[in-house]
Amino acid sequence: MGSVALRTRVCAIRLLVAAATLAIAACGGAGAPGAGAPPVTSEADAILHMDKLRAAGFRGAGVRVGVISTGVAYLTSYQQAGVLPASIYLSQGVPGSLDEGSWMLELVHQHAPDAVLGFCDGRDLDFYGCIKDLATNFQADVIVDDILFSGQFYPDATADIVTALEAANPRLVFIHLAGNEQSGGYWRGPFAAIQGSVGGVMRTTLDFGAASGGASDPYNSVSLPAGKHLKLIVNWNDPPHGAANHALSAYLLDDSLQPLAVASDQANPTLVVEYTNPSGAAQMVHLAVTLDAGSATDGLSVQITEGSATCNIECQALGHSSSGLAGGSVGDFPDALVVGSTVVTSPMQLDPWTNYGPFRLDFQSIPDAAAADGYDYLRLPTPIEINKPDLVAPDCVTVPFSNGTSLVNNQFCGTSSAVVAVAGAVALLESAGFDRVQVLKALRGTAAPLGAAAWDPGYGFGLANAEAAYHSGGQ
């Protein structure tokens, strides 16, 4: 699998919905904790039947779980309150400036209280470096992350990295979030050409309307609130550093179709275009994608991912949006468990923000030490689609948050919280003696199907069930 030298990362976004303010001493929850265990506040614990495994004596002992997220700024306050253990491996000693990693660590500790915990800041440090450090120096058996890359059409380096690390540890399981861009923050489709005005000049422009199956519309418009920042990542199905790539430009336009921002490229099939609304009122911003070189009739496809600045679960919805971003660019290898999210109440319907699959690849990658990113890319005769996500788990679960001095119970929403529940289930299964192959087979094979087919683009194989997975024996 390949990589690129420069990649725009979109951190997994989450919604922090204030729940009842409770002192940490009052935290109860889904099942009585065992001796030395933190209070269990997460509703996902009982829904995935992890409490049953702990009652049977499987509490994560002998398992090392590494979390990659966006910081553990208030880690000390959680440790002092007793909701996190005193000893946690901190990669490169970097706690970061945000605190989402703390919430993820808390959930792992609730589900698998005897597991050893480690953390790496995937925003301030290198994402791939975090994987390597946690697997080698921390010797993680489970790595769970909530860092989402923008969509792309070629393989990601994560697969090669994890595959190599798996060879040294047959228990190593990599777990990744589906992402939260489904509520209007993503679009993918063919480059249907139309002549559109950009700054008073007619250009060959992507017809978002026709490509979406509707009336012609050369612009993908979004209402940007006052003072808000818009970040859009545009990818197309050419390889990195391809000599015969199409050349594209992305323009953000005002209502007069005059440019507010522009980005252009050819060698790298990724554009990032950004704009901040300086006014005191909402402003309509119109995305135009132009074809500057190459043909629109040779299978050219484009995808748009809305960046984290304006896609905090509830995206600033694009006028034309679609599905298919599950896992971002880390949805392309079978050993990864990609996890989407549902509500916590029956019938466990999908959250509106959880990304759907399948994941599309147009290329296979071939190692080449002389290439800029270490890979050459061979276009596949037909794009392949990989069935991700694998599983779903509930989000908007209750977990103590800290402001640095005191803790209160809040809701932690988004696929960032759902993916940690599955990591907890994996840790329990591994403490029961399961290896990677058994874990993957057990969780996929015993998931409660919630979609219309055995594998569903939103639900994957269904709702994870740790108890059923254990009783399957991984066979």
C-alpha positions as a printed Julia matrix, in Angstrom:
475×3 Matrix{Float64}:
   0.0     0.0     0.0
   1.21    3.48   -0.76
   1.51    6.82    0.89
   1.93   10.45   -0.05
   4.57   12.91    1.02
   2.05   15.57    1.99
  -1.39   14.67    3.29
  -4.1    16.82    4.81
  -5.42   15.2     7.94
  -8.9    15.76    9.23
  -9.08   14.96   12.92
 -12.01   12.83   13.94
 -14.53   15.34   15.12
 -16.83   15.0    18.08
 -19.78   16.74   19.67
 -19.56   17.54   23.33
 -23.12   17.65   24.61
 -23.32   18.73   28.22
 -25.11   16.19   30.39
 -26.13   16.61   34.02
 -23.25   18.02   35.99
 -22.17   15.32   38.38
 -19.24   15.16   40.73
 -16.96   12.29   39.85
 -17.77   10.57   43.13
 -21.39   10.27   41.96
 -20.59    8.54   38.68
 -22.55    5.33   38.48
 -23.33    3.53   35.27
 -23.76    0.39   33.3
 -22.57   -2.27   35.68
 -20.82   -2.44   39.02
 -17.06   -1.99   38.8
 -14.73   -4.66   40.1
 -12.06   -4.13   42.69
  -9.71   -1.38   41.63
 -11.8    -0.59   38.55
 -13.06    2.89   37.6
 -16.78    3.68   37.77
 -18.51    2.54   34.58
 -20.42    5.43   33.03
 -20.49    4.43   29.35
 -23.81    3.09   28.09
 -21.92    1.13   25.42
 -20.46   -1.19   28.05
 -23.69   -3.11   28.67
 -24.98   -2.74   25.1
 -21.92   -4.59   23.78
 -22.11   -7.04   26.73
 -18.61   -6.25   27.89
 -19.87   -6.34   31.48
 -20.61  -10.04   30.98
 -17.01  -10.79   30.01
 -15.65   -8.91   33.0
 -18.04  -10.82   35.26
 -16.56  -14.02   33.81
 -13.09  -12.84   34.86
 -11.8   -11.34   31.59
 -10.78   -7.76   32.39
  -8.01   -7.02   29.89
  -5.13   -8.44   31.94
  -1.98   -8.93   29.88
  -3.24   -6.7    27.06
  -1.65   -3.38   26.08
  -3.94   -0.82   24.39
  -2.53    2.22   22.58
  -4.76    5.21   21.76
  -4.0     7.74   19.02
  -6.05   10.93   19.3
  -5.76   14.69   19.66
  -4.3    15.15   23.12
  -4.5    14.32   26.84
  -4.19   17.87   28.12
  -5.81   17.14   31.51
  -4.47   13.62   32.0
  -3.21   14.33   35.52
  -6.63   15.39   36.78
  -8.19   12.1    35.62
  -5.42   10.12   37.29
  -5.83   12.05   40.54
  -9.58   11.38   40.45
  -8.96    7.65   40.02
 -10.7     7.29   36.66
  -7.39    6.61   34.9
  -4.42    4.61   36.21
  -1.34    6.39   37.5
   0.9     4.71   34.92
   0.15    5.48   31.26
   2.72    5.39   28.45
   2.89    8.83   26.83
   4.63    8.77   23.47
   7.5    11.25   23.33
   6.12   12.84   26.48
   3.73   14.98   24.4
   0.29   15.5    25.99
  -0.97   17.88   23.3
  -3.29   20.86   23.75
  -6.66   19.07   23.45
  -8.18   16.39   25.69
 -10.07   13.91   23.51
  -7.45   11.24   24.06
  -8.24   11.33   27.79
 -11.89   10.5    27.15
 -10.89    7.63   24.88
  -8.45    6.28   27.48
 -11.16    6.52   30.14
 -13.52    4.41   28.07
 -10.9     1.75   27.39
 -10.13    1.69   31.13
 -13.82    1.31   32.0
 -14.3    -1.59   29.56
 -10.96   -3.34   30.23
  -9.72   -2.07   33.6
  -6.72   -4.4    33.81
  -5.29   -3.47   30.4
  -2.13   -1.37   30.26
  -2.7     1.96   28.49
  -0.59    4.06   26.14
  -1.21    7.27   24.2
   0.22    9.13   21.23
  -0.91   12.55   19.95
  -1.76   11.94   16.29
  -2.32   15.62   15.59
   0.81   17.21   17.01
   3.01   14.2    16.22
   3.29   12.03   13.11
   0.34    9.64   12.68
   2.43    6.86   11.16
   5.11    7.47   13.76
   2.45    7.04   16.47
   1.49    3.63   15.1
   5.11    2.51   14.99
   5.93    3.86   18.44
   2.92    2.29   20.13
   3.5    -1.06   18.43
   7.25   -1.25   19.01
   8.19    0.79   22.08
   4.91    0.42   23.98
   4.37   -3.07   22.49
   0.65   -2.52   21.97
  -1.65   -5.46   21.26
  -4.48   -3.09   20.31
  -4.14    0.28   18.58
  -7.23    2.46   18.27
  -7.27    5.89   16.63
  -9.69    8.68   15.79
  -7.63   10.57   13.23
  -9.41   10.69    9.87
  -7.59   11.37    6.61
  -9.42   13.03    3.74
 -10.71   10.69    1.07
  -8.46    9.51   -1.73
  -8.49    6.95   -4.53
  -5.15    5.23   -3.93
  -3.84    2.97   -1.13
  -2.67    4.43    2.14
   0.64    3.64    3.84
  -1.11    2.56    7.05
  -1.76   -0.9     5.64
   1.91   -1.56    4.92
   2.95   -0.23    8.32
   0.4    -2.27   10.26
   1.0    -5.42    8.21
   4.71   -5.29    8.98
   4.02   -4.75   12.69
   1.5    -7.59   12.75
   4.25   -9.99   11.72
   5.93   -9.36   15.09
   2.74   -9.62   17.17
  -0.06  -12.06   16.22
  -2.4   -10.26   18.63
  -1.99   -6.78   17.15
  -5.38   -5.38   16.08
  -5.72   -1.95   14.46
  -9.09   -0.23   14.97
 -10.11    2.92   13.09
 -13.16    5.17   13.08
 -15.57    5.49   10.16
 -15.62    9.3    10.52
 -18.33   11.92   10.97
 -18.74   13.64    7.6
 -21.96   11.97    6.42
 -24.27   14.83    7.39
 -23.42   16.88    4.33
 -19.64   17.02    4.63
 -18.71   14.71    1.75
 -19.37   14.34   -1.98
 -18.1    11.94   -4.64
 -19.0    11.6    -8.28
 -17.81   11.62  -11.88
 -16.49   14.78  -13.51
 -19.52   15.74  -15.58
 -18.3    18.71  -17.62
 -20.17   21.98  -18.05
 -19.15   25.54  -18.85
 -19.36   27.63  -15.69
 -18.44   31.19  -14.81
 -15.45   31.7   -12.52
 -14.46   35.3   -11.97
 -16.23   36.32  -15.18
 -14.42   33.71  -17.29
 -16.19   30.61  -18.66
 -14.28   27.47  -17.71
 -14.73   23.7   -17.98
 -16.34   23.08  -14.62
 -17.6    20.04  -12.73
 -21.39   19.87  -12.98
 -22.2    18.84   -9.41
 -25.92   18.71  -10.16
 -25.7    16.36  -13.14
 -23.01   14.24  -11.47
 -25.37   13.85   -8.5
 -28.22   12.72  -10.74
 -30.14   16.0   -10.66
 -30.51   19.29  -12.49
 -27.39   20.95  -13.84
 -25.45   22.98  -11.27
 -21.77   23.92  -11.72
 -21.38   24.93   -8.05
 -21.47   23.1    -4.73
 -22.67   25.75   -2.33
 -22.48   25.96    1.44
 -23.86   28.49    3.9
 -20.92   29.61    6.04
 -21.9    31.13    9.41
 -20.49   34.46   10.51
 -16.86   34.25   11.52
 -16.58   30.55   10.62
 -13.77   28.94    8.66
 -14.45   26.7     5.65
 -11.91   24.06    4.64
 -12.54   21.76    1.67
 -10.22   18.99    0.49
 -10.61   18.02   -3.18
  -9.22   14.71   -4.44
  -9.43   13.12   -7.87
  -8.62    9.63   -9.15
  -5.07   10.2   -10.34
  -2.0     8.84   -8.53
   0.49   10.96   -6.58
   3.34   12.3    -8.76
   1.66   10.93  -11.92
   3.18   12.2   -15.16
  -0.15   12.05  -17.02
  -2.37   13.47  -14.28
  -5.28   15.79  -14.9
  -4.78   19.37  -13.71
  -7.59   20.72  -11.54
  -8.35   23.92   -9.67
 -10.74   24.49   -6.8
 -12.31   27.93   -6.38
 -14.39   29.31   -3.54
 -16.64   32.01   -5.0
 -18.94   34.66   -3.61
 -22.49   35.3    -4.85
 -21.08   37.28   -7.77
 -18.96   34.26   -8.68
 -15.79   36.17   -7.88
 -12.95   34.16   -6.29
 -12.52   34.22   -2.54
  -9.8    31.53   -2.58
  -8.22   29.19   -5.12
  -5.9    26.16   -5.16
  -4.47   24.33   -8.19
  -2.34   21.23   -8.76
  -1.56   18.41  -11.14
   1.25   16.23   -9.77
  -0.49   15.82   -6.41
  -4.2    14.94   -6.85
  -5.19   16.78   -3.68
  -6.26   20.4    -3.28
  -6.99   22.25   -0.06
  -9.01   25.45   -0.37
  -9.97   27.56    2.65
 -11.88   30.72    3.51
 -13.05   32.53    6.66
 -16.3    34.5     6.61
 -15.31   37.96    7.92
 -18.85   39.33    8.09
 -21.4    39.37   10.88
 -23.91   37.27    8.94
 -24.02   33.93    7.18
 -22.44   33.96    3.72
 -23.11   31.67    0.76
 -19.85   30.25   -0.58
 -19.8    28.38   -3.9
 -17.24   25.71   -4.74
 -16.28   25.39   -8.41
 -13.88   22.67   -9.58
 -12.35   23.33  -13.0
 -10.51   21.0   -15.36
  -7.39   22.83  -16.51
  -5.68   19.97  -18.4
  -6.76   16.48  -19.41
 -10.03   14.93  -20.51
 -13.3    14.73  -18.62
 -14.37   11.7   -20.67
 -11.71    9.21  -19.49
 -13.22    8.21  -16.15
 -12.21   11.25  -14.11
 -13.86   11.22  -10.66
 -13.69   13.73   -7.83
 -14.41   13.68   -4.12
 -14.8    16.54   -1.67
 -14.2    16.22    2.07
 -15.19   19.03    4.41
 -12.44   19.79    6.91
 -12.76   19.76   10.66
 -13.1    23.51   11.02
 -16.69   23.38    9.75
 -17.56   19.7    10.18
 -17.82   19.07   13.91
 -20.29   16.19   13.43
 -22.97   18.61   12.25
 -21.26   19.72    9.04
 -21.94   22.99    7.26
 -23.82   20.95    4.68
 -22.7    21.03    1.08
 -25.49   21.67   -1.41
 -24.55   18.39   -3.12
 -23.4    15.6    -0.81
 -23.14   11.82   -0.99
 -21.79    8.81    0.92
 -18.73    6.6     0.77
 -15.98    7.95    3.05
 -15.97    5.21    5.73
 -12.49    5.1     7.2
 -11.17    8.03    5.18
  -8.06    6.7     3.47
  -7.56    3.94    6.04
 -10.43    1.82    4.79
  -8.39   -0.15    2.3
  -7.05   -3.21    4.1
  -8.93   -6.18    5.56
  -7.23   -6.48    8.95
  -8.36   -3.04   10.09
 -11.63   -2.86   12.01
 -13.45    0.28   10.86
 -16.24    1.33   13.25
 -19.32    3.47   12.71
 -21.78    4.75   15.3
 -25.42    4.3    16.3
 -27.67    5.91   18.88
 -27.67    4.28   22.33
 -31.36    3.36   22.34
 -33.16    0.54   20.55
 -33.49   -0.02   17.6
 -29.88    1.28   17.43
 -30.31    3.41   14.33
 -27.29    4.91   12.61
 -26.24    8.37   13.61
 -26.76   10.89   10.81
 -23.05   11.75   10.82
 -21.45    8.28   10.67
 -19.74    7.69    7.33
 -20.97    5.0     4.96
 -18.97    2.7     2.7
 -17.88    1.04    0.59
 -14.37    2.4     0.19
 -13.17    2.87   -3.42
  -9.66    2.2    -4.73
  -8.52    2.96   -8.28
  -4.88    1.86   -7.87
  -2.58   -0.74   -6.48
   0.76    0.44   -5.14
   4.22   -0.91   -5.92
   7.22   -0.15   -3.67
   9.8     2.08   -5.37
  12.55    3.54   -3.23
  13.31    6.14   -5.9
   9.77    7.55   -5.9
   9.01   10.67   -3.88
   6.69    8.78   -1.52
   8.3     5.34   -1.88
   5.64    3.96   -4.21
   4.54    3.8    -7.82
   0.87    3.35   -8.65
  -0.74    1.03  -11.18
  -4.27    1.9   -12.22
  -6.63   -1.03  -11.79
  -8.68   -2.11  -14.84
 -11.81   -1.44  -12.77
 -11.98    0.37   -9.43
 -12.57   -1.95   -6.51
 -14.83   -1.3    -3.55
 -13.93   -2.58   -0.09
 -16.66   -3.31    2.43
 -16.03   -0.86    5.25
 -17.2    -0.16    7.94
 -16.9    -3.52    9.7
 -18.95   -2.85   12.83
 -20.99   -0.26   14.67
 -21.16    0.64   18.35
 -23.16    3.29   20.22
 -21.81    6.79   20.71
 -22.99    9.78   22.74
 -21.93    7.82   25.8
 -21.42    9.29   29.25
 -17.86    9.85   30.39
 -16.2    12.2    32.91
 -14.67   15.33   31.37
 -12.15   17.57   33.08
 -11.48   21.29   32.91
  -8.1    20.74   34.53
  -9.29   21.01   38.1
 -12.62   19.14   38.42
 -14.53   16.43   36.56
 -18.15   16.3    35.41
 -20.1    13.78   33.38
 -20.69   14.78   29.76
 -21.7    13.0    26.59
 -18.95   12.0    24.15
 -20.43   11.74   20.66
 -19.2    10.75   17.22
 -17.44    7.72   15.83
 -14.49    8.69   18.04
 -16.39    7.3    21.03
 -17.89    4.31   19.18
 -14.49    3.07   18.02
 -13.21    2.94   21.62
 -16.01    0.59   22.65
 -14.85   -1.92   20.06
 -11.27   -1.48   21.27
 -12.46   -2.38   24.76
 -14.19   -5.49   23.42
 -11.0    -6.52   21.61
  -8.95   -6.09   24.8
 -11.36   -8.32   26.73
 -11.27  -11.01   24.05
  -7.48  -10.94   23.94
  -7.34  -11.31   27.72
  -9.46  -14.44   27.17
  -6.76  -15.82   24.87
  -7.92  -14.7    21.41
  -5.35  -13.75   18.78
  -5.9   -11.26   15.94
  -7.41  -13.77   13.49
  -9.83  -15.03   16.12
 -10.79  -11.5    17.2
 -11.58  -10.37   13.67
 -13.57  -13.49   12.84
 -15.43  -13.49   16.14
 -16.5    -9.83   16.14
 -17.49   -9.76   12.48
 -19.18  -13.14   12.61
 -21.27  -12.55   15.73
 -22.26   -8.91   15.19
 -26.01   -8.35   15.37
 -27.03   -7.42   11.81
 -28.94   -4.15   11.66
 -28.91   -3.49    7.91
 -30.75   -5.0     4.98
 -27.94   -7.4     4.02
 -25.16   -9.44    5.65
 -22.91   -6.42    5.1
 -24.53   -2.98    5.01
 -22.88    0.27    3.79
 -23.76    2.0     7.06
 -23.93   -0.74    9.69
 -21.21   -2.99    8.29
 -21.72   -6.48    9.71
 -23.72   -4.97   12.55
 -23.59   -4.11   16.25
 -20.57   -5.62   18.01
 -21.3    -8.17   20.76
 -18.32   -9.04   22.96
 -20.1   -11.87   24.79
 -21.24  -13.59   21.59
 -17.78  -13.14   20.12
 -16.25  -14.84   23.15
 -18.63  -17.81   23.0
 -17.86  -18.26   19.3
 -14.27  -19.09   20.19
 -13.14  -17.17   17.14
 -13.93  -20.14   14.95
